[in-house]
Structure formats: C-alpha cells, structure tokens
C-alpha cells in the first residue's frame, strides 16, 4: 500500500495512492489534522475512511514525513563500488578511508533539510560549489526498540520511501565530518510517498538515479554491504528507535564525485531517483 501526504485546496491531507498511481484517495480527516509527522501519524492506527478520490495531477505531493521528529539517520559507504569510488575521491573523512567499512558508518541530516517531490534543491554558490546527489532506499520505523537484534529488526519496520541524500562535497571535506555538508536547506528530498513494508523485497529492489535523463546510478539493494536488519541493529545499539524515524540506507556507485572530472549538480538540472516497488522522486535544481 502506498500512502501520501499532499496539499489540496489550501490545506494538507493524507491519502492512499491508487494502484494506477494516477489518483489519491483522500482520507476523511478534519482540516488541519495532518501534522508534520505525515504518514507516521498513521503508524499503529486503523486507516481513516476515504472521503473521495482525487486525480494526482490536481494535488501537490509533499514528503511522506514532512518534518521528521528527529534527525534522519543515514548510512555511508554501504555499497562496495561506491565505497571504492568515494575513497578515491579525496573527500572521504570517515575512519574507514580507502577500505570497505567493518561496521556501518552512521551520520545524520537535520529534519529541516527535508523537501518533497518537485520542490527545488537549492544551490547557494556562496556556500558550496560541489553539490552531489545520492539515491537511497529509506526505512520508516514503525515499532520502538532499543538494542534490537538483527533477527528481529524487520518487525520494527513500518515501511519504506525514497531519499536523495544531497551533499555539499566541499563542506563535507572541509569540516572533516558530514553533518553540515549533508544538512543544508533542501538537501533531503523525500517521496513521492511511503509504501508499507510488504511492498519491498529487500533482497532484490532496483535503485536508479538520472540527472537530466542521463542514467548515473544503477544498482540493487541486494548489493548493500550492511543489510537493513544489520543497520537497524547497529543504530539501535543503546539508542531507542521511535515510530516515524527515517533511516537512509546508503547510495550505490555513480555519484557525481565518482566521475573525472566530477559531475556536480548545477541550476537547471533535474534529478530523478527511482526505486522498484516505490516509484520516482524528481526534483529540479535551482540557484538561491
């Protein structure tokens, strides 16, 4: 099942996306009832009744979790080929330089960096001139837990969505850590909606990214170095995961920094991330 957050007639709504993906069934909720939690507010609840079906072209999709309650958890260097290309880039400030990490590398993006499908990725040339894209499958936690065993981890997953982990590579290298370069305003496109957990086959789900119709990234979640259960077990080690928490699982090879010369994003570009079983997340790039 696909669930969406969208704006329609001056207010925000929740709904179920039709199987044809050309309409959304608006839930019958009071005006103003939809919060920044978005689809996370439905976790553990029966779905509200449907009020009406609306053509998708008549609504404006938002991020499925418009403002996460906490930072978005992210995993770095989690595909072998990307780990190698990033190590060779000169921008790798992680402790596992030049090698595949032995344990998940975890960082975060601020909640305010989240934007929805169609919203612009904003480039401020006074801050950074090395903006990169990263296509990622993201997990939405549905059941709280601490010290979660990998064997039990998937029972804590409510669903999945797409995240584009946009990154200012120069800031990433300059600060020798990743928060600032990853958390710039508009640097976490998310969407176009969330799907419930049964929709995704983690062992075989395609991950692709295009920039201006040029295919840049093409891989599969079956090639993750650390799979979703391992990631959840690592992050929950002493940290209580909460319903609505979002975890981006890492990006495959083909990011801009991996080309010679690098292929950074420029105003006027369009980035499209497609993940099997979810759909496509597309965002334009604009100058501030």
PEWO-V865726 format. One record per backbone hydrogen bond with DSSP energy under -0.5 kcal/mol. NH is the residue of the N-H (numbers start at 1). CO is the residue of the C=O. E is the energy in kcal/mol with one decimal. If there is no record, write none. Layout:
nh->NH co->CO e->E
nh->NH co->CO e->E
This chain:
nh->3 co->194 e->-3.0
nh->4 co->15 e->-2.9
nh->5 co->62 e->-0.5
nh->6 co->13 e->-2.3
nh->7 co->60 e->-2.7
nh->8 co->11 e->-2.7
nh->11 co->8 e->-1.2
nh->13 co->6 e->-3.1
nh->15 co->4 e->-2.1
nh->16 co->25 e->-2.0
nh->17 co->2 e->-2.7
nh->18 co->23 e->-2.7
nh->21 co->18 e->-1.9
nh->24 co->54 e->-2.7
nh->25 co->16 e->-3.6
nh->26 co->24 e->-0.8
nh->26 co->52 e->-2.5
nh->27 co->14 e->-2.8
nh->28 co->49 e->-3.4
nh->29 co->27 e->-1.6
nh->33 co->30 e->-2.4
nh->35 co->33 e->-0.6
nh->38 co->35 e->-1.7
nh->39 co->64 e->-2.8
nh->40 co->37 e->-1.9
nh->41 co->38 e->-1.7
nh->42 co->39 e->-2.0
nh->43 co->40 e->-1.2
nh->45 co->42 e->-2.2
nh->51 co->26 e->-3.5
nh->52 co->26 e->-1.0
nh->54 co->24 e->-2.8
nh->56 co->22 e->-2.5
nh->58 co->55 e->-2.1
nh->59 co->56 e->-1.4
nh->60 co->7 e->-2.2
nh->61 co->59 e->-0.6
nh->62 co->5 e->-2.8
nh->66 co->63 e->-0.5
nh->67 co->36 e->-2.2
nh->68 co->65 e->-0.5
nh->72 co->109 e->-2.6
nh->73 co->71 e->-0.5
nh->73 co->246 e->-2.2
nh->74 co->107 e->-2.6
nh->75 co->248 e->-1.3
nh->76 co->105 e->-2.6
nh->80 co->223 e->-0.6
nh->83 co->79 e->-2.8
nh->84 co->80 e->-2.0
nh->85 co->81 e->-2.3
nh->86 co->82 e->-2.9
nh->87 co->83 e->-2.0
nh->88 co->84 e->-1.7
nh->89 co->86 e->-1.1
nh->90 co->86 e->-0.5
nh->90 co->87 e->-0.5
nh->91 co->86 e->-0.6
nh->93 co->91 e->-0.9
nh->97 co->94 e->-0.6
nh->99 co->96 e->-1.7
nh->105 co->76 e->-0.7
nh->106 co->104 e->-0.7
nh->107 co->74 e->-2.0
nh->109 co->72 e->-1.8
nh->113 co->110 e->-1.9
nh->114 co->111 e->-1.6
nh->115 co->188 e->-1.4
nh->118 co->282 e->-2.8
nh->119 co->116 e->-1.4
nh->121 co->284 e->-3.1
nh->122 co->120 e->-0.7
nh->123 co->286 e->-3.2
nh->124 co->122 e->-0.6
nh->125 co->123 e->-0.8
nh->127 co->124 e->-2.3
nh->128 co->124 e->-2.3
nh->132 co->167 e->-3.2
nh->136 co->163 e->-1.9
nh->137 co->250 e->-0.5
nh->138 co->161 e->-2.9
nh->139 co->247 e->-3.3
nh->140 co->159 e->-3.1
nh->141 co->139 e->-0.6
nh->141 co->245 e->-2.8
nh->142 co->156 e->-3.2
nh->143 co->156 e->-1.5
nh->145 co->241 e->-1.8
nh->147 co->236 e->-3.9
nh->152 co->149 e->-1.5
nh->153 co->149 e->-0.8
nh->153 co->150 e->-0.9
nh->155 co->152 e->-1.1
nh->156 co->153 e->-2.1
nh->157 co->154 e->-1.3
nh->158 co->140 e->-2.6
nh->159 co->140 e->-1.7
nh->160 co->195 e->-2.6
nh->161 co->138 e->-2.2
nh->162 co->191 e->-0.9
nh->163 co->136 e->-2.4
nh->164 co->189 e->-2.3
nh->165 co->134 e->-2.6
nh->165 co->163 e->-0.7
nh->166 co->164 e->-2.2
nh->166 co->187 e->-0.9
nh->167 co->132 e->-1.9
nh->168 co->181 e->-2.6
nh->169 co->130 e->-2.9
nh->169 co->167 e->-1.0
nh->172 co->168 e->-2.3
nh->173 co->169 e->-2.3
nh->174 co->170 e->-2.6
nh->175 co->171 e->-2.2
nh->176 co->173 e->-0.6
nh->177 co->172 e->-0.7
nh->182 co->178 e->-1.6
nh->183 co->179 e->-1.5
nh->186 co->112 e->-0.5
nh->187 co->184 e->-2.2
nh->188 co->113 e->-2.2
nh->189 co->164 e->-0.7
nh->190 co->115 e->-2.2
nh->191 co->162 e->-1.9
nh->194 co->3 e->-2.6
nh->195 co->160 e->-2.9
nh->196 co->1 e->-2.2
nh->197 co->158 e->-2.1
nh->199 co->196 e->-2.4
nh->200 co->197 e->-1.6
nh->202 co->200 e->-0.9
nh->204 co->201 e->-2.2
nh->207 co->219 e->-2.1
nh->208 co->274 e->-2.5
nh->209 co->217 e->-2.1
nh->210 co->272 e->-2.9
nh->211 co->214 e->-2.2
nh->212 co->270 e->-2.6
nh->214 co->211 e->-1.8
nh->215 co->213 e->-0.6
nh->216 co->209 e->-3.1
nh->216 co->214 e->-0.5
nh->217 co->209 e->-1.8
nh->219 co->207 e->-2.7
nh->221 co->205 e->-2.7
nh->223 co->220 e->-2.4
nh->224 co->221 e->-1.5
nh->225 co->78 e->-3.2
nh->227 co->225 e->-0.6
nh->231 co->227 e->-2.4
nh->232 co->228 e->-2.6
nh->233 co->229 e->-2.3
nh->234 co->230 e->-2.2
nh->235 co->231 e->-2.6
nh->236 co->232 e->-2.2
nh->237 co->234 e->-1.1
nh->238 co->236 e->-1.7
nh->241 co->145 e->-2.9
nh->241 co->239 e->-0.7
nh->244 co->141 e->-3.0
nh->245 co->242 e->-2.3
nh->247 co->139 e->-2.4
nh->248 co->73 e->-3.1
nh->249 co->137 e->-2.7
nh->252 co->135 e->-0.5
nh->258 co->255 e->-1.7
nh->259 co->256 e->-1.6
nh->263 co->256 e->-2.0
nh->264 co->262 e->-0.8
nh->265 co->131 e->-3.1
nh->268 co->285 e->-3.1
nh->269 co->266 e->-2.3
nh->271 co->283 e->-2.8
nh->272 co->210 e->-2.7
nh->273 co->281 e->-3.1
nh->274 co->208 e->-2.5
nh->275 co->279 e->-2.1
nh->276 co->206 e->-1.8
nh->278 co->275 e->-2.1
nh->279 co->275 e->-1.7
nh->281 co->273 e->-3.1
nh->282 co->280 e->-0.5
nh->283 co->271 e->-2.4
nh->285 co->269 e->-2.3
nh->286 co->121 e->-2.7
nh->288 co->123 e->-2.6
